[in-house]
Amino acid sequence: MHEPVTALIVAAGSGSRSGQTLPKQFLSIGGKAVLAHAVDALAAHPAISEIIVVIGAGQEALLRTAIGDRKLGSVVIGGATRRDSVLNGLTATTGRRVLIHDAARPFLPAAVTDRLLAALDHAPGAVPILPVADTLAHAGDSLGATVPRDGVARVQTPQAFRTEAIRQAHAAWDAAREATDDAQVARAAGFTISTVEGSPLLDKLTYPSDFVAAERRLAADLVSRTALGFDVHSFAEGDGIWLGGIRIPHHRALAGHSDADVALHALTDALLGTIGDGDIGTHFPPTDPQWRGAASHRFLTYAADKIAERGGRIDHVDLTIVCEEPKVGPHRDAIRARIAELLGLQEAKISIKATTTERLGFTGRREGIAAQAAATVRLPEGNI
């Protein structure tokens, strides 16, 4: 039986070269944070027994937003340099083998992890590498002499080590020097580092163009899904209704266990339908007293979060409200803005329409309001 393996993800950097306001490990690509992609890839490997994430001081809230309810072995606060952060993470490591991985390399093929762990059976450390295909040259104001490519390789992460070996190596390292990676630290301590075949998928996300390319790569692997939702609520005594996430003054209210927002209920069902995860009653049964009078925006954001957990993204939602009263037109822009806010979408991806039934049926008799919604999302094929 193999020794336990800890995955140590270093996510404490500021990511200033990404051109974004957030550190790059917390930016979203393909509907979830860069860090979440890395966590999911490592958590899916059967040899990984724990995942430790090292973040910067003050990044706790960003981490919670990025990983949601994913389970981690522990969260460690990093130091002033990458090596300091790795040292802090190694202190918390319990596995006898450790994979030290940069969060900015979110796409980790399981085959690379397999090769690294197999190499540790014969060496204290192993790293994934790729050959250099481009011509290399010294650069400055003008192009300098070329650098021979023979014997040169691109070194990636994760880098795998026997835990005690890499701890000893870091303890022996001159703290006044900054290391480029952990393999350099291990070699300086006299440890032999094996190499295994890396993957182009492990290219580091650094510049804005890298994020554009990552989005395109993920988009090519997404499958489009569309689903419908429908809901009806009757009028009751009251002085206003909740519709599309806003309160509209009216001489009546809508009857329901929650706040009876018929529009958000229909839209919630449409979103849940795209991932085949039941309907609003499945997750928020009307027999449960905790949902009495609940704000329906909680149901909508719950459904959106479920899609995000599967790596999906919402492309467009379309909502049709059917009623004789109140008039929806004066509130259309406010409803659209509120739904866009709740779903984290541009308003251009939200369509709000209203119609009547020409005084036919229960809506025509002003007995209530109906709503029909459609949602289109894209999901990774393996998560459908």
TORDRENLUM-935135 format. One record per residue (C-alpha): residue number from 1; residue in three letters; x, y, z. Coordinates in pm, whole numbers, plus 32768, in hexadecimal, padded with zeros to 4 digits. Example, Ala and Ser with C-alpha at 12.3 -4.5 7.8 and 13.67 -1.06 7.14 Angstrom:
// TORDRENLUM-935135
<atom 1, ALA, <84CE, 7E3E, 830C>>
<atom 2, SER, <8557, 7F96, 82CA>>
END
This chain:
// TORDRENLUM-935135
<atom 1, MET, <8000, 8000, 8000>>
<atom 2, HIS, <8088, 8155, 7F9F>>
<atom 3, GLU, <80F0, 8256, 80A0>>
<atom 4, PRO, <7FFE, 8377, 80E0>>
<atom 5, VAL, <802D, 84A5, 7FFC>>
<atom 6, THR, <7FF1, 8611, 8053>>
<atom 7, ALA, <7FA5, 870C, 7F42>>
<atom 8, LEU, <8030, 8860, 7FA5>>
<atom 9, ILE, <7FA2, 8976, 7ECD>>
<atom 10, VAL, <805B, 8AC0, 7EDE>>
<atom 11, ALA, <7F5E, 8BD8, 7EA9>>
<atom 12, ALA, <7FF0, 8CFB, 7F6B>>
<atom 13, GLY, <8065, 8DD7, 7E4C>>
<atom 14, SER, <7FE0, 8F28, 7DDE>>
<atom 15, GLY, <7FD8, 8ED4, 7C6A>>
<atom 16, SER, <802C, 9038, 7C03>>
<atom 17, ARG, <808B, 8FDA, 7A9D>>
<atom 18, SER, <7F30, 8F52, 7A51>>
<atom 19, GLY, <7EAB, 90B3, 7A22>>
<atom 20, GLN, <7D84, 906E, 7B0B>>
<atom 21, THR, <7D13, 9109, 7C51>>
<atom 22, LEU, <7D04, 8FB6, 7D02>>
<atom 23, PRO, <7E2D, 8ECD, 7D30>>
<atom 24, LYS, <7E28, 8DDE, 7C0A>>
<atom 25, GLN, <7DE7, 8CA7, 7CDC>>
<atom 26, PHE, <7C92, 8D38, 7D3A>>
<atom 27, LEU, <7C2B, 8DA3, 7BDC>>
<atom 28, SER, <7B17, 8CDD, 7B30>>
<atom 29, ILE, <7B50, 8C11, 79F7>>
<atom 30, GLY, <7A49, 8B2B, 796C>>
<atom 31, GLY, <7958, 8B84, 7A82>>
<atom 32, LYS, <7A37, 8B3F, 7BAD>>
<atom 33, ALA, <7B6F, 8BCB, 7C4E>>
<atom 34, VAL, <7CC9, 8B6C, 7BD3>>
<atom 35, LEU, <7D15, 8AE2, 7D2E>>
<atom 36, ALA, <7BD6, 8A10, 7D2C>>
<atom 37, HIS, <7C44, 896D, 7BE5>>
<atom 38, ALA, <7D8F, 8909, 7C88>>
<atom 39, VAL, <7CE3, 8889, 7DC3>>
<atom 40, ASP, <7BEA, 87BB, 7CFA>>
<atom 41, ALA, <7CF9, 871F, 7C21>>
<atom 42, LEU, <7DC0, 86AE, 7D4F>>
<atom 43, ALA, <7C91, 8644, 7E1D>>
<atom 44, ALA, <7C21, 8563, 7D00>>
<atom 45, HIS, <7D64, 8498, 7D0B>>
<atom 46, PRO, <7D3D, 835F, 7DE4>>
<atom 47, ALA, <7EA1, 8372, 7E6E>>
<atom 48, ILE, <7E73, 84CA, 7F0C>>
<atom 49, SER, <7E21, 84AA, 807F>>
<atom 50, GLU, <7E12, 861C, 80DB>>
<atom 51, ILE, <7E1C, 8771, 8038>>
<atom 52, ILE, <7EC2, 889B, 80DF>>
<atom 53, VAL, <7E99, 89F5, 804C>>
<atom 54, VAL, <7F8D, 8B0D, 809F>>
<atom 55, ILE, <7EFA, 8C69, 8078>>
<atom 56, GLY, <7F70, 8DCA, 80C0>>
<atom 57, ALA, <7F15, 8E86, 81FA>>
<atom 58, GLY, <7DBF, 8F23, 81D8>>
<atom 59, GLN, <7D50, 8E3B, 80BD>>
<atom 60, GLU, <7C68, 8D64, 8191>>
<atom 61, ALA, <7B27, 8DF8, 8102>>
<atom 62, LEU, <7BA9, 8DD1, 7F9D>>
<atom 63, LEU, <7BF7, 8C64, 7FE8>>
<atom 64, ARG, <7A98, 8C1F, 806B>>
<atom 65, THR, <79FE, 8CB9, 7F36>>
<atom 66, ALA, <7AEA, 8BFC, 7E50>>
<atom 67, ILE, <7AC2, 8A9B, 7ED8>>
<atom 68, GLY, <7963, 8AA0, 7F6D>>
<atom 69, ASP, <7922, 8968, 803A>>
<atom 70, ARG, <7A47, 889D, 7FB3>>
<atom 71, LYS, <7AF6, 87DF, 80C9>>
<atom 72, LEU, <7C60, 8836, 8119>>
<atom 73, GLY, <7D4D, 8794, 820C>>
<atom 74, SER, <7DB9, 88E9, 8289>>
<atom 75, VAL, <7DF2, 8A50, 8220>>
<atom 76, VAL, <7F45, 8AEC, 826A>>
<atom 77, ILE, <7FAD, 8C59, 825C>>
<atom 78, GLY, <80DE, 8C8B, 8182>>
<atom 79, GLY, <8211, 8D61, 81AE>>
<atom 80, ALA, <82C4, 8E7D, 8101>>
<atom 81, THR, <8350, 8D9F, 7FEC>>
<atom 82, ARG, <82DF, 8C68, 7F38>>
<atom 83, ARG, <83E2, 8B9A, 7FF4>>
<atom 84, ASP, <835F, 8C20, 8140>>
<atom 85, SER, <8201, 8BB9, 80D7>>
<atom 86, VAL, <8275, 8A5B, 807B>>
<atom 87, LEU, <8328, 8A3B, 81C9>>
<atom 88, ASN, <81EA, 8A9A, 8283>>
<atom 89, GLY, <8128, 899B, 81BA>>
<atom 90, LEU, <8226, 8888, 81F7>>
<atom 91, THR, <81FF, 88BF, 836D>>
<atom 92, ALA, <8091, 8859, 834E>>
<atom 93, THR, <80D1, 8736, 8261>>
<atom 94, THR, <8080, 85DC, 82EB>>
<atom 95, GLY, <80BC, 8503, 81B7>>
<atom 96, ARG, <8207, 8450, 818B>>
<atom 97, ARG, <8209, 84C9, 8024>>
<atom 98, VAL, <81A8, 8624, 7FB1>>
<atom 99, LEU, <8149, 86C8, 7E69>>
<atom 100, ILE, <819E, 883C, 7E6D>>
<atom 101, HIS, <80C8, 88EA, 7D69>>
<atom 102, ASP, <8095, 8A4F, 7CF3>>
<atom 103, ALA, <7F27, 8AB5, 7CF2>>
<atom 104, ALA, <7F66, 8B76, 7BAF>>
<atom 105, ARG, <7F82, 8A27, 7AF8>>
<atom 106, PRO, <7E15, 89C0, 7B1A>>
<atom 107, PHE, <7E01, 88AA, 7A14>>
<atom 108, LEU, <7EB4, 877C, 7AA3>>
<atom 109, PRO, <7E90, 8634, 79E2>>
<atom 110, ALA, <7E7A, 8503, 7AC2>>
<atom 111, ALA, <7F7D, 8454, 79E8>>
<atom 112, VAL, <8088, 8552, 7A50>>
<atom 113, THR, <803A, 8510, 7BBF>>
<atom 114, ASP, <8055, 839B, 7B7E>>
<atom 115, ARG, <81AB, 83C5, 7ADE>>
<atom 116, LEU, <822B, 84A1, 7BFA>>
<atom 117, LEU, <81BE, 83B2, 7D0D>>
<atom 118, ALA, <8251, 8288, 7C55>>
<atom 119, ALA, <839E, 8340, 7C3A>>
<atom 120, LEU, <83A5, 8371, 7DB5>>
<atom 121, ASP, <83C5, 81F8, 7DDB>>
<atom 122, HIS, <852C, 821E, 7D5D>>
<atom 123, ALA, <8590, 8387, 7DAF>>
<atom 124, PRO, <855D, 8487, 7EC4>>
<atom 125, GLY, <84C9, 8581, 7DCF>>
<atom 126, ALA, <842F, 8599, 7C75>>
<atom 127, VAL, <83BE, 86B4, 7B93>>
<atom 128, PRO, <82F8, 86C5, 7A4D>>
<atom 129, ILE, <83B1, 875B, 7927>>
<atom 130, LEU, <8371, 87B2, 77BC>>
<atom 131, PRO, <846F, 87E4, 76A6>>
<atom 132, VAL, <84B4, 8943, 7628>>
<atom 133, ALA, <843B, 896A, 74C2>>
<atom 134, ASP, <8478, 8ADE, 7488>>
<atom 135, THR, <85C5, 8B81, 743F>>
<atom 136, LEU, <8655, 8C1E, 757A>>
<atom 137, ALA, <8721, 8D5C, 7579>>
<atom 138, HIS, <879C, 8E63, 766A>>
<atom 139, ALA, <86B1, 8F8C, 7662>>
<atom 140, GLY, <86DB, 90FD, 76A7>>
<atom 141, ASP, <86B0, 9236, 75D8>>
<atom 142, SER, <871C, 915E, 74B5>>
<atom 143, LEU, <8727, 8FE6, 7481>>
<atom 144, GLY, <8863, 8F42, 74FF>>
<atom 145, ALA, <890D, 8DF6, 74C7>>
<atom 146, THR, <8840, 8CB8, 74B8>>
<atom 147, VAL, <8849, 8BB8, 75CF>>
<atom 148, PRO, <8877, 8A48, 7571>>
<atom 149, ARG, <873D, 897E, 75B4>>
<atom 150, ASP, <87F5, 8836, 75E4>>
<atom 151, GLY, <87CC, 87C6, 774B>>
<atom 152, VAL, <86D2, 88DD, 779A>>
<atom 153, ALA, <8571, 8890, 7815>>
<atom 154, ARG, <843E, 8949, 7894>>
<atom 155, VAL, <8404, 88EA, 7A00>>
<atom 156, GLN, <829C, 88DD, 7A7E>>
<atom 157, THR, <81DE, 888D, 7BBA>>
<atom 158, PRO, <816B, 87C9, 7C7A>>
<atom 159, GLN, <82BF, 8760, 7CF5>>
<atom 160, ALA, <82BF, 8620, 7DBE>>
<atom 161, PHE, <839D, 85D3, 7EE7>>
<atom 162, ARG, <83C4, 84EE, 800B>>
<atom 163, THR, <8352, 85D9, 811B>>
<atom 164, GLU, <847C, 85B6, 8203>>
<atom 165, ALA, <856F, 85E9, 80E3>>
<atom 166, ILE, <84D9, 8734, 8077>>
<atom 167, ARG, <84BE, 87A7, 81E0>>
<atom 168, GLN, <8630, 8760, 8212>>
<atom 169, ALA, <8682, 8814, 80CF>>
<atom 170, HIS, <85C7, 894E, 8131>>
<atom 171, ALA, <8667, 894B, 828A>>
<atom 172, ALA, <87C0, 8946, 81E7>>
<atom 173, TRP, <8774, 8A56, 80E8>>
<atom 174, ASP, <8817, 8BAD, 810E>>
<atom 175, ALA, <86F2, 8C88, 8178>>
<atom 176, ALA, <8797, 8DB9, 80DA>>
<atom 177, ARG, <8763, 8D22, 7F81>>
<atom 178, GLU, <8613, 8CF8, 7ED5>>
<atom 179, ALA, <85DA, 8BAC, 7E25>>
<atom 180, THR, <852E, 8B95, 7CD5>>
<atom 181, ASP, <8482, 8A52, 7D39>>
<atom 182, ASP, <8493, 8937, 7E33>>
<atom 183, ALA, <855B, 8856, 7D4E>>
<atom 184, GLN, <8677, 8955, 7D5B>>
<atom 185, VAL, <866F, 8945, 7ED7>>
<atom 186, ALA, <8676, 87C9, 7ED4>>
<atom 187, ARG, <8798, 87B7, 7DD9>>
<atom 188, ALA, <8863, 88AC, 7EA8>>
<atom 189, ALA, <883E, 87C0, 7FD0>>
<atom 190, GLY, <88C9, 869F, 7F04>>
<atom 191, PHE, <8784, 85ED, 7EB2>>
<atom 192, THR, <8757, 854C, 7D5E>>
<atom 193, ILE, <8629, 85CD, 7C9F>>
<atom 194, SER, <8588, 84EF, 7B9A>>
<atom 195, THR, <84CC, 857D, 7A73>>
<atom 196, VAL, <8386, 8508, 79D9>>
<atom 197, GLU, <82C2, 857A, 78AB>>
<atom 198, GLY, <81F7, 86B3, 78F6>>
<atom 199, SER, <80CE, 873E, 7838>>
<atom 200, PRO, <807D, 887A, 7771>>
<atom 201, LEU, <7F43, 888D, 7848>>
<atom 202, LEU, <8024, 88E6, 796D>>
<atom 203, ASP, <8097, 8A2D, 78D4>>
<atom 204, LYS, <808E, 8B3E, 79DB>>
<atom 205, LEU, <7F87, 8C50, 79CA>>
<atom 206, THR, <804A, 8D95, 79E3>>
<atom 207, TYR, <7FE2, 8E99, 78E4>>
<atom 208, PRO, <7E87, 8F0C, 786F>>
<atom 209, SER, <7EB1, 8E4A, 772C>>
<atom 210, ASP, <7EE0, 8D0A, 77F6>>
<atom 211, PHE, <7D89, 8D35, 7893>>
<atom 212, VAL, <7CE8, 8D73, 7740>>
<atom 213, ALA, <7D85, 8C33, 76BB>>
<atom 214, ALA, <7D12, 8B71, 77F0>>
<atom 215, GLU, <7BAB, 8BE9, 77C1>>
<atom 216, ARG, <7BB3, 8B7A, 7656>>
<atom 217, ARG, <7C3E, 8A28, 76B5>>
<atom 218, LEU, <7B2B, 89F0, 77B4>>
<atom 219, ALA, <7A1A, 8A73, 76CF>>
<atom 220, ALA, <7A77, 896E, 75CE>>
<atom 221, ASP, <7A31, 885E, 76D2>>
<atom 222, LEU, <78DF, 88E6, 7743>>
<atom 223, VAL, <778E, 885A, 76DC>>
<atom 224, SER, <765E, 893C, 76C1>>
<atom 225, ARG, <7524, 88E4, 7787>>
<atom 226, THR, <73D0, 8996, 7783>>
<atom 227, ALA, <72AD, 8960, 7871>>
<atom 228, LEU, <715B, 89FE, 78BC>>
<atom 229, GLY, <70B3, 8A62, 7A01>>
<atom 230, PHE, <6F48, 8ABA, 7A4A>>
<atom 231, ASP, <6E97, 8B34, 7B81>>
<atom 232, VAL, <6D44, 8BC1, 7BEC>>
<atom 233, HIS, <6CD6, 8C7C, 7D25>>
<atom 234, SER, <6B7E, 8CFC, 7D7A>>
<atom 235, PHE, <6B2F, 8E50, 7E0A>>
<atom 236, ALA, <6AEE, 8E7A, 7F7E>>
<atom 237, GLU, <6AB0, 8F98, 806A>>
<atom 238, GLY, <6BD2, 9087, 808D>>
<atom 239, ASP, <6C6C, 91CB, 801D>>
<atom 240, GLY, <6D7D, 9162, 7F2A>>
<atom 241, ILE, <6E1E, 9044, 7E6C>>
<atom 242, TRP, <6F7F, 8FC5, 7E37>>
<atom 243, LEU, <6FC3, 8F9C, 7CC5>>
<atom 244, GLY, <7115, 8F5A, 7C29>>
<atom 245, GLY, <71CA, 8FAC, 7D6A>>
<atom 246, ILE, <712E, 9102, 7DA2>>
<atom 247, ARG, <6FFF, 9169, 7E70>>
<atom 248, ILE, <6EE8, 920F, 7DAC>>
<atom 249, PRO, <6DDA, 92CE, 7E6B>>
<atom 250, HIS, <6C82, 923D, 7E1E>>
<atom 251, HIS, <6B2E, 9221, 7EC0>>
<atom 252, ARG, <6B62, 90A8, 7EE3>>
<atom 253, ALA, <6C7C, 8FB3, 7F28>>
<atom 254, LEU, <6CD2, 8E5B, 7E9D>>
<atom 255, ALA, <6C8A, 8D25, 7F6A>>
<atom 256, GLY, <6DA4, 8C31, 7FAC>>
<atom 257, HIS, <6E79, 8B87, 80B2>>
<atom 258, SER, <6FA2, 8C6A, 806A>>
<atom 259, ASP, <6F83, 8DD0, 7FEC>>
<atom 260, ALA, <6ECD, 8D3C, 7EBB>>
<atom 261, ASP, <6FAC, 8DE0, 7DB7>>
<atom 262, VAL, <6F1A, 8D26, 7C90>>
<atom 263, ALA, <7021, 8DAC, 7B9F>>
<atom 264, LEU, <714F, 8D3F, 7C68>>
<atom 265, HIS, <70AB, 8BEE, 7CAE>>
<atom 266, ALA, <7083, 8BA9, 7B3A>>
<atom 267, LEU, <71E6, 8C19, 7AF8>>
<atom 268, THR, <726F, 8B40, 7C12>>
<atom 269, ASP, <71C1, 8A0F, 7B7F>>
<atom 270, ALA, <7254, 8A5C, 7A28>>
<atom 271, LEU, <73B5, 8A71, 7AB6>>
<atom 272, LEU, <738F, 8930, 7B7E>>
<atom 273, GLY, <7308, 8889, 7A46>>
<atom 274, THR, <7447, 88D0, 7984>>
<atom 275, ILE, <7509, 87EF, 7A71>>
<atom 276, GLY, <73F0, 86F3, 7AA1>>
<atom 277, ASP, <73DC, 873A, 7C15>>
<atom 278, GLY, <7269, 8730, 7C5F>>
<atom 279, ASP, <7199, 8867, 7C9A>>
<atom 280, ILE, <716D, 8972, 7DA0>>
<atom 281, GLY, <708B, 8892, 7E71>>
<atom 282, THR, <719A, 8787, 7E7E>>
<atom 283, HIS, <7293, 886F, 7F23>>
<atom 284, PHE, <71A5, 8958, 7FDF>>
<atom 285, PRO, <706D, 888C, 8032>>
<atom 286, PRO, <6F3B, 895A, 8094>>
<atom 287, THR, <6F06, 886D, 81B9>>
<atom 288, ASP, <7049, 88E9, 8259>>
<atom 289, PRO, <6FFE, 8A0A, 8348>>
<atom 290, GLN, <7159, 8AA2, 831D>>
<atom 291, TRP, <70F1, 8B20, 81C3>>
<atom 292, ARG, <6FB4, 8BCC, 823A>>
<atom 293, GLY, <6FC7, 8D31, 81BA>>
<atom 294, ALA, <7129, 8CF8, 8133>>
<atom 295, ALA, <71B3, 8DE7, 802E>>
<atom 296, SER, <71AD, 8D39, 7EE0>>
<atom 297, HIS, <72FA, 8DCC, 7E74>>
<atom 298, ARG, <7394, 8CC7, 7F5B>>
<atom 299, PHE, <72FF, 8BB5, 7E80>>
<atom 300, LEU, <7381, 8C56, 7D42>>
<atom 301, THR, <74E5, 8C86, 7DBC>>
<atom 302, TYR, <74E4, 8B23, 7E47>>
<atom 303, ALA, <7493, 8A9E, 7CEB>>
<atom 304, ALA, <75A2, 8B79, 7C50>>
<atom 305, ASP, <769D, 8AFA, 7D4F>>
<atom 306, LYS, <7643, 8991, 7CFB>>
<atom 307, ILE, <7694, 89D9, 7B8E>>
<atom 308, ALA, <77DD, 8A7F, 7BED>>
<atom 309, GLU, <783D, 8953, 7CC5>>
<atom 310, ARG, <782C, 887D, 7B8B>>
<atom 311, GLY, <790C, 896E, 7AD0>>
<atom 312, GLY, <77E9, 89F9, 7A07>>
<atom 313, ARG, <779E, 8B58, 7995>>
<atom 314, ILE, <764F, 8BFC, 7958>>
<atom 315, ASP, <7640, 8C88, 77F7>>
<atom 316, HIS, <74E1, 8D1C, 77EE>>
<atom 317, VAL, <7395, 8D1E, 78A5>>
<atom 318, ASP, <7242, 8D7D, 7819>>
<atom 319, LEU, <7114, 8DC9, 78F3>>
<atom 320, THR, <6FAA, 8E00, 7889>>
<atom 321, ILE, <6EB6, 8E85, 798F>>
<atom 322, VAL, <6D44, 8E48, 7947>>
<atom 323, CYS, <6C4A, 8F29, 79F9>>
<atom 324, GLU, <6B41, 9036, 79D2>>
<atom 325, GLU, <6BC0, 90EE, 7B02>>
<atom 326, PRO, <6C9F, 9189, 7B72>>
<atom 327, LYS, <6D33, 921F, 7A38>>
<atom 328, VAL, <6E8F, 918E, 7A0D>>
<atom 329, GLY, <6F11, 9290, 7913>>
<atom 330, PRO, <6F66, 93A0, 7A11>>
<atom 331, HIS, <7030, 92A3, 7ADD>>
<atom 332, ARG, <70D6, 91E3, 79C3>>
<atom 333, ASP, <7228, 9292, 79DA>>
<atom 334, ALA, <7237, 926A, 7B55>>
<atom 335, ILE, <71E3, 90F7, 7B3D>>
<atom 336, ARG, <72E9, 90C3, 7A30>>
<atom 337, ALA, <73F3, 9177, 7AFB>>
<atom 338, ARG, <739E, 90B3, 7C36>>
<atom 339, ILE, <73AE, 8F5F, 7B8B>>
<atom 340, ALA, <74F6, 8FBE, 7AE4>>
<atom 341, GLU, <757E, 901C, 7C3A>>
<atom 342, LEU, <750B, 8ED8, 7CDB>>
<atom 343, LEU, <759E, 8DFE, 7BC7>>
<atom 344, GLY, <76D9, 8ECB, 7B95>>
<atom 345, LEU, <7688, 8EFE, 7A25>>
<atom 346, GLN, <7687, 9024, 7939>>
<atom 347, GLU, <752A, 90B0, 7901>>
<atom 348, ALA, <7550, 905B, 7791>>
<atom 349, LYS, <7532, 8EED, 77F8>>
<atom 350, ILE, <73E4, 8F26, 78A6>>
<atom 351, SER, <729E, 8F3A, 77E2>>
<atom 352, ILE, <715E, 8FAD, 788F>>
<atom 353, LYS, <7011, 8FA2, 77D9>>
<atom 354, ALA, <6EA9, 8FD0, 7846>>
<atom 355, THR, <6D61, 8F6C, 77A8>>
<atom 356, THR, <6BF3, 8F2F, 77F7>>
<atom 357, THR, <6B04, 8E18, 7798>>
<atom 358, GLU, <6A08, 8F0C, 7700>>
<atom 359, ARG, <6930, 8EEA, 7839>>
<atom 360, LEU, <691A, 8D70, 7811>>
<atom 361, GLY, <6961, 8C79, 7926>>
<atom 362, PHE, <69BC, 8CBC, 7A90>>
<atom 363, THR, <6ABA, 8DCD, 7A3C>>
<atom 364, GLY, <69BB, 8E71, 7957>>
<atom 365, ARG, <68C2, 8E6F, 7A79>>
<atom 366, ARG, <69CE, 8F18, 7B51>>
<atom 367, GLU, <69E1, 8DEC, 7C3D>>
<atom 368, GLY, <6B5B, 8DD5, 7C39>>
<atom 369, ILE, <6CA1, 8DE8, 7B78>>
<atom 370, ALA, <6D5C, 8CE2, 7AAA>>
<atom 371, ALA, <6EC3, 8CE5, 7A35>>
<atom 372, GLN, <6F88, 8C18, 793C>>
<atom 373, ALA, <7103, 8C17, 7929>>
<atom 374, ALA, <7211, 8B85, 784D>>
<atom 375, ALA, <7380, 8B67, 78A6>>
<atom 376, THR, <74AB, 8B09, 77D2>>
<atom 377, VAL, <75EE, 8A9A, 7878>>
<atom 378, ARG, <772F, 89F3, 780C>>
<atom 379, LEU, <77C0, 88D5, 78D8>>
<atom 380, PRO, <78F9, 8800, 78C4>>
<atom 381, GLU, <7895, 86C0, 7818>>
<atom 382, GLY, <7913, 85EC, 7939>>
<atom 383, ASN, <7837, 86A8, 7A31>>
<atom 384, ILE, <76EC, 8674, 7981>>
END
